[in-house]
Amino acid sequence: MTLLGEHGLQEYCLQTARQAHCAAEALVTLSAEAKNAWLRASAQALRAQADALLEANALDLEAAPGFGLSDAQADRLRLNPERIEGIARAMEEVALLPEPIGEVIESSVRPNGIELQKVRVPLGVVFFIYESRPNVTADAAALCVKSGNAVILRGGKEAAHSSRAIVDILRGVAEAHGIPVDAVQLVSVADREAVGHFLALSDWIDLAIPRGGEGLIRRVADEATMPVLKHFSGNCHLYVDAEADLQMAQAIVMNSKCQRMGVCNAAESLLVHAEVAPDFLPQIGEQLQQAGVEIRGDEQTCGLCPDAVAAREEDYAAEFLGPVISVRVVPSTEAAIKDINTYGSKHTDAIITNNAETAETFANQVDTAAVMINASTRFNDGGEFGLGAEIGISTDKFHARGPCGIKELTTYKYVARGNGQVRG
Amino acid sequence: MTLLGEHGLQEYCLQTARQAHCAAEALVTLSAEAKNAWLRASAQALRAQADALLEANALDLEAAPGFGLSDAQADRLRLNPERIEGIARAMEEVALLPEPIGEVIESSVRPNGIELQKVRVPLGVVFFIYESRPNVTADAAALCVKSGNAVILRGGKEAAHSSRAIVDILRGVAEAHGIPVDAVQLVSVADREAVGHFLALSDWIDLAIPRGGEGLIRRVADEATMPVLKHFSGNCHLYVDAEADLQMAQAIVMNSKCQRMGVCNAAESLLVHAEVAPDFLPQIGEQLQQAGVEIRGDEQTCGLCPDAVAAREEDYAAEFLGPVISVRVVPSTEAAIKDINTYGSKHTDAIITNNAETAETFANQVDTAAVMINASTRFNDGGEFGLGAEIGISTDKFHARGPCGIKELTTYKYVARGNGQVRG
């Protein structure tokens, strides 16, 4: 990575965006076969050049302590033969997904004889800003190109060598399969200001996707002149209804909270109906405590769970991403719904109940990207939902909501076929 | 309309937005029957109270010269029994549209047995900022409520009395049909700053839709903290291919340009393939001249149309909205596509050709909301496309493109139904 002067930097960003725009124009008409062949060839090339990848990765791992990365963070950065195989296989899986471009979403024949189609088309150019793990580089490139978009990748500096090696491999097999080489570009300058320059280029870039901490997302949302697909926090709620199967509830609470604590679809808040609280809270309290999870509860919760500490108001709005859970006893499903709509983050919210009507009320009235009925919040995920890989989980309501795969990277156009119709 | 102090104004806007948010929560679960009954009752009430409407409208017409409105603009403002009948009938037509909310857009059973549905839901609260014609007030209210959204209407001051009368009638029949009365609110303060206050309330308002001049749209896009559905200019292009039926081309050019010149789907630019230019341009030039349309052309055009004047570069990017058209002779379909993608505004672009392959190339490669093949650009319209009324025509690619009706005012949520699944 180099550092450029201010003018050179702006020029570099503009040129990168223009190249992406040109590539996108070519991608619009590329066949599914060409894109899928490139995906499979990329997977093969990643396997074949595993040694070069591991070498590049070693440079990133060496530099990790200098970036202040913890051991756990450095481990997420690490490549090994199994992980490279995983990256390659993910690209092959994207190749197996149905072709999104050209899909006729709706069609009709108008009374005047015009045949009208609503056809799925690419968005154009995606600017993707992300952190750490090298596999995200390959996933993003695969999803964008499969959906007919060119992508400008701005990865974290921690994974710079690994990302560069992956992108070089993907670009290396592009031309042979008729894919414009600039369909995938990795920003090669380290300057922080580059992001701001790209965000100003709405004439050339159609969508910005920031994936990382809340600070990054807010900055991008504030500065961007193009639409932004936002992935804010996951303050996911679990509601254990009066008519819940308490054994099922226990399993779902433990899985939602503890199976992987640092991810956006892990549960952060537990609401328990007052009728079952005396039965349920002491046992789940003990289990959570055994798993090392701190309970921050309201008065009733603290009365039922000896290890709980008193929650403050802000605990109910917090995304802990760690071994803490806020707990509240609620008098009714309506109260639970109100609580979730007030404190939740519209990401994933679950109900455990055997009453189908209560479940439907909850599903209809909780304003969230994904409602889980009698299932773990951890299932809100592109892979689990059958979208293939995902480029993020949108907490917006506009354009796309929840896990975003290839379809969410597309838009549509109307095509009207007539034989001379004019308007009277 | 009143003027409030700065603090009072902010308070008023916040209260209006909160009321809308509450109404939206109630609308989520309203039945199609309730919404349609309200739409039909509103139509009947508009007819029954036609005299009151005409009285209110007379006040607006009286004030029109004071607002500097031309006779033509004042005429667009005018209500009469036929126009009131038109407004009422439009509400009844919205009642006949299929219910959008609750539609299962996609569904699947995951390998772990979870039943996954992608369900259409309302966006929430829509802030609609528009100008002049009173029927837009009723259309917007009808579309928003049918799609389960609450709407905050900020109409033009020119139509203040008419809009108020219409909204009072619509609100008057709300409660009787179980519709929250604040599902439809008209901003009752004249302060220009009110718009800025509303645009800051992303916690309560989910979407802003500005409909009016480019200045208004840019202001809203710049200030809004929520997503904006933008309707920028319509620099619509017509391309007459070498293999066009020239008689058909003539009819489509004249209709696209002249049937109604001041609207966004009127044509502003004509591209003619060099092979047919010597045959086509002299005759269409004469016809356009007879219709009072000025031709601004390139050198070849000026050579073939005696009345044409030389075009400047900016003429090709202009939306004239009046009796002017820019004309250029192009050497190929590829050149026409490039021209449209460079100078067009992604609104509506038409090709006239008998070559199906050329038509498909054009449809695939022109980046626009609506491609018309052998049909007038004037057909890009919600009514003509079968969407019922429209709240605008989006020139964005994100969320919605082209005419926006009730579906475009919705989003979706995922509902996952399990029986205790946890993630392994």
Boltz contact constraints between the chains, C-beta under 6 A:
constraints:
  - contact:
      token1: [A, 29]
      token2: [B, 364]
      max_distance: 6.0
  - contact:
      token1: [A, 108]
      token2: [B, 386]
      max_distance: 6.0
  - contact:
      token1: [A, 114]
      token2: [B, 375]
      max_distance: 6.0
  - contact:
      token1: [A, 123]
      token2: [B, 397]
      max_distance: 6.0
  - contact:
      token1: [A, 206]
      token2: [B, 397]
      max_distance: 6.0
  - contact:
      token1: [A, 227]
      token2: [B, 398]
      max_distance: 6.0
  - contact:
      token1: [A, 248]
      token2: [B, 420]
      max_distance: 6.0
  - contact:
      token1: [A, 251]
      token2: [B, 422]
      max_distance: 6.0
  - contact:
      token1: [A, 255]
      token2: [B, 422]
      max_distance: 6.0
  - contact:
      token1: [A, 255]
      token2: [B, 423]
      max_distance: 6.0
  - contact:
      token1: [A, 259]
      token2: [B, 423]
      max_distance: 6.0
  - contact:
      token1: [A, 363]
      token2: [B, 415]
      max_distance: 6.0
  - contact:
      token1: [A, 364]
      token2: [B, 29]
      max_distance: 6.0
  - contact:
      token1: [A, 370]
      token2: [B, 414]
      max_distance: 6.0
  - contact:
      token1: [A, 371]
      token2: [B, 415]
      max_distance: 6.0
  - contact:
      token1: [A, 372]
      token2: [B, 416]
      max_distance: 6.0
  - contact:
      token1: [A, 373]
      token2: [B, 417]
      max_distance: 6.0
  - contact:
      token1: [A, 374]
      token2: [B, 418]
      max_distance: 6.0
  - contact:
      token1: [A, 374]
      token2: [B, 419]
      max_distance: 6.0
  - contact:
      token1: [A, 374]
      token2: [B, 420]
      max_distance: 6.0
  - contact:
      token1: [A, 375]
      token2: [B, 114]
      max_distance: 6.0
  - contact:
      token1: [A, 375]
      token2: [B, 416]
      max_distance: 6.0
  - contact:
      token1: [A, 375]
      token2: [B, 418]
      max_distance: 6.0
  - contact:
      token1: [A, 375]
      token2: [B, 421]
      max_distance: 6.0
  - contact:
      token1: [A, 376]
      token2: [B, 422]
      max_distance: 6.0
  - contact:
      token1: [A, 376]
      token2: [B, 423]
      max_distance: 6.0
  - contact:
      token1: [A, 378]
      token2: [B, 423]
      max_distance: 6.0
  - contact:
      token1: [A, 386]
      token2: [B, 108]
      max_distance: 6.0
  - contact:
      token1: [A, 397]
      token2: [B, 123]
      max_distance: 6.0
  - contact:
      token1: [A, 397]
      token2: [B, 206]
      max_distance: 6.0
  - contact:
      token1: [A, 397]
      token2: [B, 411]
      max_distance: 6.0
  - contact:
      token1: [A, 398]
      token2: [B, 227]
      max_distance: 6.0
  - contact:
      token1: [A, 398]
      token2: [B, 399]
      max_distance: 6.0
  - contact:
      token1: [A, 399]
      token2: [B, 398]
      max_distance: 6.0
  - contact:
      token1: [A, 399]
      token2: [B, 399]
      max_distance: 6.0
  - contact:
      token1: [A, 401]
      token2: [B, 411]
      max_distance: 6.0
  - contact:
      token1: [A, 401]
      token2: [B, 412]
      max_distance: 6.0
  - contact:
      token1: [A, 402]
      token2: [B, 414]
      max_distance: 6.0
  - contact:
      token1: [A, 411]
      token2: [B, 397]
      max_distance: 6.0
  - contact:
      token1: [A, 411]
      token2: [B, 401]
      max_distance: 6.0
  - contact:
      token1: [A, 412]
      token2: [B, 401]
      max_distance: 6.0
  - contact:
      token1: [A, 414]
      token2: [B, 370]
      max_distance: 6.0
  - contact:
      token1: [A, 414]
      token2: [B, 402]
      max_distance: 6.0
  - contact:
      token1: [A, 415]
      token2: [B, 363]
      max_distance: 6.0
  - contact:
      token1: [A, 415]
      token2: [B, 371]
      max_distance: 6.0
  - contact:
      token1: [A, 416]
      token2: [B, 372]
      max_distance: 6.0
  - contact:
      token1: [A, 416]
      token2: [B, 375]
      max_distance: 6.0
  - contact:
      token1: [A, 417]
      token2: [B, 373]
      max_distance: 6.0
  - contact:
      token1: [A, 418]
      token2: [B, 374]
      max_distance: 6.0
  - contact:
      token1: [A, 418]
      token2: [B, 375]
      max_distance: 6.0
  - contact:
      token1: [A, 419]
      token2: [B, 374]
      max_distance: 6.0
  - contact:
      token1: [A, 420]
      token2: [B, 248]
      max_distance: 6.0
  - contact:
      token1: [A, 420]
      token2: [B, 374]
      max_distance: 6.0
  - contact:
      token1: [A, 421]
      token2: [B, 375]
      max_distance: 6.0
  - contact:
      token1: [A, 422]
      token2: [B, 251]
      max_distance: 6.0
  - contact:
      token1: [A, 422]
      token2: [B, 255]
      max_distance: 6.0
  - contact:
      token1: [A, 422]
      token2: [B, 376]
      max_distance: 6.0
  - contact:
      token1: [A, 423]
      token2: [B, 255]
      max_distance: 6.0
  - contact:
      token1: [A, 423]
      token2: [B, 259]
      max_distance: 6.0
  - contact:
      token1: [A, 423]
      token2: [B, 376]
      max_distance: 6.0
  - contact:
      token1: [A, 423]
      token2: [B, 378]
      max_distance: 6.0
